Amino acid sequence: MSNDEGAAKIVITIDGFSDEVLLFSRKKAKGTPRHGQLELLGGGMDGSSPLHGLIRELEEEEKSGALAQEVRRASPSPRLLTVDNVPHYIFEVRIPMSVYLDARHDKGESLGFLVVPKSRLGDPGMAGRFTRKTIGILQALSLI
């Protein structure tokens, strides 16, 4: 991904839990400090529009297609943020528990999915669990 192209990421809230929770991916980056850290789903746009780039990334990261289908249905509009001098198009969507239960991570893309209660995002112990870019996005969205 070139820096001028940007990234499309998504904040996914899952309905049906007793607390409001967000869905994260555990980064697969063997041999780096980021391996196993949490990040928002999505990635480089590769010349696509932000929404199409996000859907393509979701299709790569989640094998059932449930998340990409939910984003297509919702057709959310992004917020533009700059993180580490790179434009990030941030989408937000709420999904039902059934979509979350159908979601299957691609083992080639991540170590799995993890839900984190929104109320715990700012806990001191959580800070080291997120990638630096994810922390920047969550701060810019006033989630931490």
N, C-alpha and C positions, 0 to 999 in steps of 0.2 A: 504494500500500500504506500503510495507516495503521500507526502505530507500535505500537498495542496488538494488532494482528492478527498480526504476526510474519512470518517467512519460513521456507521449507522449502528446505534445500540438501542436496547429496549429495557425499560423498567417494567417488569411483569409482576403484578399483584395477583395473588391467588385468593379467590373467595372460598369460604367454607371452613377455614381454620378459626379457632377461637380468637386468635390475635391476627392483625393484619400482617401478612408475610409477603416477602419478595423472593423471586426465583433468581438464583445465580448459577453460573457454571464454574466448575473447578478446573482451572487452567491446566492444560497439558503442555508442559515446557520442560521436559527432562533436562537436568544439568544446569538449570537456572534457578535463582531464588524465587521466581514467580510460579514454579511448579506447585500445583495444588492450591494456589491462591484463588480467591473468588473474584469473578468478574461478571459484568452484565453480558447477556447474549448479544450477538451481532458481530460486526467486524467491518472490514474494508468494503467500499462500494464498488470498486473495480469498474468505474465508468458508468455505473447505473445511477438512476435516481436514488435518493436516500431510501424510499420505501421499497423499491425493487431490490436494492442492495441488501436491506435488512431481511427481506423475505428469502432471498437466495442464501444468506448466511444461516438463517433459521433452518432452512431445508438441509444444509450441510451439518449443522450441529445437533439436530433433533430428528431421529430416524422415522418416527411415525407420521410426521407432517402435521401433527395436531397444532403446534404453535404457529407455524407458517399459515395454516388455514385460518386460525383465529385472528391473526394480524391482517390477512387479506379481508376477512369479513368486517373487522372493525375499521380498517383503513384510517388509522390515526395520523394526525399531523405532527411533525417533529418540532422540537425546540432546538435551536442552534446554539451550541456552547463551544467554546474554545478551550481545549485541555492540552497542555504541553505544546502550545502553538499549532494544534491540529484541529480543524473543524470537526465537531461531533454532532451528528443529528440524533437527538434523543427522543425516542418514542415512548409512550406509556400506554399500557393496556391492562385491563382486568380480565382474568380468565376464570372460568368455573373450575371447581375441583375436578370434574370429569376430564377436562382437557389436561390438567396437570397429571392426573393418574395415567393418562394415555401416553404422555411424553416419555420418550426413550432417548437418552444421549447417545451420540455416536462415539464409540470408544477411540476412534482415530482423532477426534476433535477435542475431547475433554475427558476428565476423570469422573464426570457425573454431575448431577444437579444437586443443589442444596437450597432449602428454604431457610430464610432468616427473618425472624420477627422484626418488623419495622422499628419497634421500640428498642431493639438491641443494636441497631446499626451504629450508634455512637458510643457504645460501650468500649472502654479502653482495651479490653481483651480482643475486640473485633478488629481494631485498626490494622494489625499485622496480618490479618487473614485476607484482606482485599488487595488487588493490584493497585499501584499508585494511580493509574488512570481512572479506575473505578472510584477510588476515594475522591478524586477531583470532580468526577461527575456527581457523586452523591452529595458532596459539599455544595456544588453549584445549584443543585436542586433543593437545597436546604433539608436534605434527609438525614444529614449528620452535622 
